[in-house]
Amino acid sequence: MKFLVAYAGGTEMDKAVLALAEKNAKLFNATLYIANSMEGASEKESDDLIKIESKLETLKASITKEGIPCETHLLIRGLFPGEDIVEFAKDKNIDQIYIGIEKKSRVGKLFFGSNAQHIILEAPCPVVSVNKKIF
């Protein structure tokens, strides 16, 4: 099996999503893909790219050490992040996608963010949405 984590860049939500994805990857003997999507990379964003790449490599080493096969990907394909994650899932034949949902206002509870909504509605596989409050 192949599980994909949509990684935002090291937030508390990312930790909660990764914890659940790792647990399930062990249970199902799955390969864990961790992908971060950036629409484009200007010179100004090069520092952010370096930071994200470093975080992804650190995650990969940590997860691999736990005995879980892992791949990390930094996606810079000019797509919105939600679109990018869905396309990546299609390209890699992903079996399940893990995303973080974090809305605190009453209205926010009714609507997901546009990227999360796109992933949930367009994904070629089941999507697990994680609210860090459960961890």
N, C-alpha and C positions, 0 to 999 in steps of 0.2 A: 504494500500500500504506500501511497504518497500523500503526505500532509503538508499543507502550505500555510505559513504564518505570514500575514501582512504586517510587517514590522515598521513602526513609525520612527524609530530612532533612539529608543532607550527610555521611554516613559515608564511610569508606574504601571500603566495599562499594558504596555508591552511585556512587562514581567509576569503579569497575571495570565496573559494570552500564552506566552511561552511555557509557563508552568503547566497549564492544561494540555497544550499540544505535546510537550515532552512526555507527560504521564501517559497520554493516549498512544503516542508513538511507541513507547515501551510495550504497552499492552497488546498492540496490534502488529508489532514488529515492522513498523513503517519507517520509511525514509522521511526525514523532516527537511523541508525546503523553507528557508527564511528569505523573504524578498522585501526590499525597500524600493519604493518608486519615487523618482523625482521627474517632474515634467521636462526639465531641461537643466543644463548646468552652465551657468555663466561663470565668468572669471571670479565674480564676487562670491559665488557659491562653492568655489573649489575647496575652501576650508571645511564646509559642511560635508562635502564628498569624502574628504580624507577622514573626518571623524566617523562618519557612517561606515566606511569601509573597515576602519579599525574595529568598531563595535561588532560588525558582522564577523570578522575574523576571530575575535575573542569569543563570541557566541559559538561559532563553529567548533573551535577547539574545546570548549567546555562541554558541549553537547556530545561531540564525538568521544570525549573521555568517558562519558556515561554509557557508551556502547550503542548510541543511536546514530545510524548513518545520517549525515547532515550535509546540505549544500546551502550556500548563501549566494544571493544575487542582488546586485544593485542595478535597478532598471532605469535607464535614461533613454526613453524612446519617444518622448514628445507627447505622450498620452497623459490624461488625468490619472491620478493614482488608482482610482477604482477600476477604470478601463484597463490599465496596465496589469493589475492583479488578475483580472478575469482572463485577459489574453494569455498571460503567463500560465495560468491554471490550465487553459486549453492546450497550449503548446506542450506542457509537461505531463498531460493526462493525470492531473491531480485528483485524488479521491475525496479530499475534504479540505476546506479552507477555514482558518481560524482568524477572526478579526476582533478588535476591541471596540466596544460601544461605550461612549461616555457622554451622556447628556444629563444635566442636572436640573434644568428648569422644567416646569410642568409642561410647557409647550414642547420643549426639547425631548421629553419622554415620548411624545407622540410621533416624532419624526427623527429618523436616524440622520447622520451626516450624509451628504450627497455621495461620498465615496463608499461608505458602508452600504447605503441603500443600493447603489449600482451593483456592488458585489453580490449582495443578497438576491437581487432580482435577476441578475444576468449570469451568475456563476453556472458552470457546467456540472457542478457537483454540490453536495450539501455544504452549508456554511454554518459554522459554530460561532455565535457571537458571545463575547465574554464581557461581563461587567465586573470590574475589579472589586466591587463591593462584596462579591461572593467569596473572595479569597481573603 
